[in-house]
Amino acid sequence: MSQPGGWPTRARVLIAAVILVGAVTLAFRLPDIAAWTLLDLGLCAGLVALVAIGELFQLELPYRSEKVTFSISDAIWTA
């Protein structure tokens, strides 16, 4: 069922589950992150920045009767 003025309940449950699993996974990996060197932290920050920038550039490709939108980061991860 859809709630008034919002997303369907099933969508809200799915989003909450993904956030919860992500938080548990992050908490599980925190001890490993604490052992990273400055180089590791810098490379991780650089990767995060590049993915965020790549999401800003969208490519629209025609496919039959519709247009499919891809981001630059989609292309990078697919390659």
Secondary structure, DSSP 8 states (H G I E B T S, - for coil): -B-TTS-BHHHHHHHHHHHHHHHHHHHHHHHHHHT--HHHHHHHHHHHHHHHHHTT-EEEEEETTEEEEEEHHHHHHH-
